Amino acid sequence: MTNEKENSGDVSRKSFRFQYAAPVDIVRGTERHSFGTMINVSRGGAAFRAYAPLQMGAAYEIHIRGLGSYPVTVVRRFNGECYAARFDVEEAVKRRIDKALAALFGAENQGATEKTRFSA
């Protein structure tokens, strides 16, 4: 597991991204559609490598070891087998994600997802 922090510097980014190399399962319906490895995660979504192709715009559920399971929509494909997905959750769940990220990456980063938010 990597616990380094990163942010692309792109001012359109709404949330701070944490590098997080953890296993993921991508589920559709009741079956595991794919599996892979996290690249990074934020309160708004995740980037990951998936070993079976995913459909752009499709809804899946992603199971992230150490963070939980969340409904997502695939919004982008990059570097061949890597995908970016948006968490399809309400603000209360995003706050729980903030707390889980703070717990994973240490107390010194608590609130980092809020402090580094950029205005779009």
C-alpha positions in Angstrom: 0.0 0.0 0.0 1.4 3.4 -0.9 0.4 6.3 1.2 2.0 9.2 -0.7 -0.2 12.2 -1.5 -0.6 13.7 -5.0 -2.6 16.3 -6.7 -2.2 16.9 -10.4 -2.2 20.7 -9.9 -5.1 20.9 -12.3 -7.3 23.7 -10.9 -10.4 22.0 -12.2 -9.8 19.2 -9.7 -12.4 19.4 -6.9 -10.8 17.0 -4.4 -7.3 16.1 -3.2 -6.1 12.7 -4.5 -4.2 10.2 -2.4 -2.1 7.6 -4.1 -3.3 4.3 -2.8 -2.1 1.0 -4.3 -4.8 -1.4 -3.0 -6.7 -4.3 -4.6 -10.1 -3.5 -6.1 -13.0 -5.6 -7.4 -15.4 -4.1 -10.0 -18.8 -5.6 -9.6 -21.8 -5.3 -11.9 -25.0 -6.8 -10.7 -24.2 -9.8 -8.7 -21.0 -10.8 -10.5 -17.4 -9.6 -10.3 -16.9 -7.9 -13.7 -13.2 -7.2 -13.3 -10.5 -6.7 -10.7 -7.4 -4.5 -10.5 -5.3 -2.1 -8.5 -6.0 1.4 -7.2 -3.9 4.3 -8.5 -5.5 7.1 -6.5 -8.6 8.0 -4.6 -10.4 11.1 -3.4 -13.8 11.9 -1.9 -15.2 12.3 -5.4 -13.9 9.2 -7.1 -11.0 6.9 -7.9 -8.5 6.0 -10.6 -7.6 2.3 -11.0 -6.2 -0.3 -13.4 -8.8 -2.9 -14.4 -7.8 -6.2 -16.1 -11.1 -6.6 -18.0 -12.4 -3.8 -20.2 -15.0 -1.5 -18.6 -17.8 0.3 -20.5 -17.6 4.2 -20.6 -20.5 5.7 -18.8 -21.5 2.4 -17.2 -22.5 2.0 -13.6 -20.5 -0.5 -11.4 -19.8 -1.0 -7.8 -16.2 -0.8 -6.7 -14.9 -2.6 -3.7 -11.7 -0.9 -2.4 -9.8 -2.9 0.2 -9.5 -0.7 3.4 -12.0 1.9 2.2 -15.3 0.2 1.4 -17.7 -0.4 -1.5 -19.2 2.4 -3.5 -21.4 2.8 -6.6 -19.4 4.5 -9.4 -19.8 5.6 -13.0 -16.8 5.2 -15.3 -16.0 8.6 -16.7 -12.6 8.2 -18.5 -10.1 5.6 -19.8 -6.4 6.4 -19.9 -3.1 4.5 -20.5 -4.9 1.5 -22.0 -6.3 -0.4 -19.1 -6.7 2.5 -16.5 -10.0 4.1 -15.7 -11.3 7.1 -13.7 -14.7 6.7 -12.0 -16.9 9.1 -10.1 -18.4 8.0 -6.8 -22.2 8.2 -7.2 -22.9 9.0 -3.5 -24.4 11.8 -1.5 -22.5 14.3 0.6 -22.9 12.4 3.8 -21.1 9.4 2.3 -18.4 11.7 0.9 -17.8 12.9 4.5 -17.4 9.2 5.6 -14.9 8.8 2.8 -13.0 11.8 4.0 -12.8 10.3 7.5 -11.7 6.9 6.1 -9.0 8.6 4.0 -7.8 10.6 7.1 -7.6 7.3 9.1 -5.7 5.6 6.3 -3.2 8.4 5.7 -2.7 9.6 9.2 -4.0 12.4 11.5 -1.7 15.0 9.9 -3.8 14.7 6.7 -7.1 14.9 8.4 -9.2 17.4 6.5 -6.8 17.5 3.6 -9.6 16.7 1.2 -11.4 19.9 2.4 -8.3 22.2 2.7 -7.0 21.5 -0.8 -10.4 21.7 -2.6 -10.1 24.1 -5.6 -13.0 26.2 -6.9 -14.0 25.2 -10.4 
